[in-house]
Amino acid sequence: MVPAMGRWLHGRQTGDRRAARSPATARSRSARRTDRSPLVYVTTSDGARIFYKDWGTGRPVVLAHGWPLHSDSWEAQQLFLAEHGFRAIAHDRRGHGRSSQTWHGNEMDTYADDLAALLEHLDLRDVTLVGFSTGGGEVARYIGRHGTGRVAQAVLVSAVPPYMVRTADNPGGVPVEVFDGIRAGSLADRSQLYKDLADGPFFGHNRPGANVSAGIREAFWLQSMAAGHRAAFECIAAFSATDFRDDLARFDVPTLVIHGDDDQVVPFDVGGKSSAALVKGAELIVYAGAPHGITDTHKEQLGHDLLAFLKEYDA
């Protein structure tokens, strides 16, 4: 094995010397690299590299994912929308998936600014912003910080706004002990935590008669383990303890809220119902008996509801 490695290194060095002597060979090598379609990133002001996938052509739809996943969690909707005449773009939040695992910036203001960097880098206009779970907070904070100059529509899917944690002025929220338990699980054995979430409340697999495939549950674990440990840990506070009520008050574009009424992660009354009440003119669609992870469990229904909403703007 070692001699083989030596021959490989010798070949690489010889090829490099020949390439240096031959501009034509160097151009050929460069062309071959381009053909490999390298991963695509936008670099933010603090040097973080945000990975994104850009599929299709047409009016842009930008999809923000949930914790602790990455953009692959949107692949069913991204493919469906791209096939129906829209430019579907999904990115990995910093610290998640293929984006930089930064030590700092794992909070909603920076997530929103990273989203702004993506929209500005691609010079997107008339965008429909779609946020699932934590991604809904990212969309809300983007509008709160950057306004709707580039935005045509907003969609919140199983989203964490307006404010998840129970406080004196948010008595209907989720007790902080729930999130402390998630933090403790993350520190003790985050791999098992993610398996427990996938096998339990995230997809409603703990409900009688539930039949969520092993593939869906294993994909959740695989994506979750691609997140950086610190980023995933700090994001728990970002999605649970960030108050988005003022952000929702700044929504001035058509807004669709979609939420399952058996969501065990972001309860319907805490999330979708409350957000729809705070956004003027928002349309609320309730998926009866649906869990949190409807991007997988109800992917066809969600795709068609998103498409119908997109076409309202384009009509």
Summary of the structure (lengths in Angstrom):
residues: 315
radius of gyration: 21.4
end to end distance: 63.6
largest distance: 72.5
contacts: 1100
relative contact order: 0.14
helix: 49%
strand: 16%
